[in-house]
Amino acid sequence: MNFALTEEQEAVRKMVRSFVDKEIKPYIQEWDAKGHFERSIMTRLADLDLMGVCIPEEYGGSGMDYNTLAIVCEELERGDTAFRTAVSVHTGLNSMTLLQWGSEEQKQKYLVPQAKGEKIGAFGLTEPNAGSDVAAMQTTAVRDGDYYILNGQKTWISLCDIADHFLVFAYTDKSKKHRGISCFIVERTFEGFASKAIKGKLGIRAGNTGEIFFDNMRVPAENLLGEEGEGFKIAMSALDNGRFTVAAGACGLIQACLEESLKYCHERGTFGKEIGKHQLVQQMIAKMVDGLETSRLLVYRAGWLKNQGKRNTRETSLAKWHACDAAFEAACDAVQIHGAYGYSNEYPVERFMRNAKAPVIYEGTREIHTIMQAEYALGYRQDKPLRKMLPAWPFTEEAVEV
């Protein structure tokens, strides 16, 4: 077992951390207060070749390994959850899904410009009455010659007003339940498409989140991703990638909580000594260290399995559940350490606490992940081989084409 990062990974971490310190942290409080998504950050990430960090070079990406994506997400969330979310959705949920399931024509048309950061990708699965219960979705796709006619809506869609391309899931045969769901590549420019941002969110206010609508939208048949009825499998494999990036981001949030808390512990004094000298404050600091180190190990193990080209649904689920819970606890403790000041936006920990709640809910609630882990342990759940797998790293022409 080798727990050391490579020189390349360390260089990426240093680069992204410097970017966050210079281009996100000085402005994030204002963006968060205004509910403003700063689009230029995506452009700068593209300039740094980070929008397709783990996409093979032949498809416009940087060709780095999957744990390098985790490092990017961790460092971005150290700045703010909004920008990690953007990369999670663009790269984890959309681009990596195109890499795994797309035809060569689809990869050339959609994946290449996304990996270069010229186009932005998003993901449309959740509906007003269909979250954890995916089969409850109402969106439909009816074949009409060389097109599918899509009708319905999706909600809580990150980058709803920003993305150029969306992976959208719809029923092509509702009588088959999960086996009747299919996946489509949808362009914003298709007639019948509309989007609307959600306002008044508890956290991630600097992120663009909302609804997308399809009104008799005609989608070319060649934009069917995978085969008809394969949508549920595609969605679940996409969530393996999304959850991986969410777990990595949670490590970044814990790191941010720890950094701010350590700084404040040395600045603030009570009863004649630094508050860091008080044992119950030390207990909260120790919990942050524990949460950070254990979460990182779980994330990097899942990334190692991805690098090997192996199924990692169980390991990624555990990493997401553990890291997101640890991040929320770290944020709560960071506010507690700051006392009354933690309750105001004079310090960033109140934003950390607001941001930390959403990841405990999205991409599988902690209750869903609890059930999954129990079912794996009890032998009720097993991962079957998929028709297409995410290519192993280092990327070879043969592995990418599988």
Secondary structure, DSSP 8 states (H G I E B T S, - for coil): ------HHHHHHHHHHHHHHHHHTTTTHHHHHHHT---THHHHHHHHTT-TTTTS-GGGTS----HHHHHHHHHHHHHH-HHHHHHHIIIIIIIIHHHHHH--HHHIIIIIHHHHTTSS-EEEE--BTTBSS-GGG---EEEEETTEEEEEEEEEEEETTTT-SEEEEEEES-GGGGGGGEEEEEEETTSTTEEEEE----SS-TTS-EEEEEEEEEEEEGGGEESSTT-HHHHHHHHHHHHHHHHHHHHHHHHHHHHHHHHHHHHH-EETTEEGGGSHHHHHHHHHHHHHHHHHHHHHHHHHHHHHTT---HHHHHHHHHHHHHHHHHHHHHHHHHHGGGGGSTTSTHHHHHHHHHHHHHSSS-HHHHHHHHHHHHHTS------SS----SS--HHHHH-
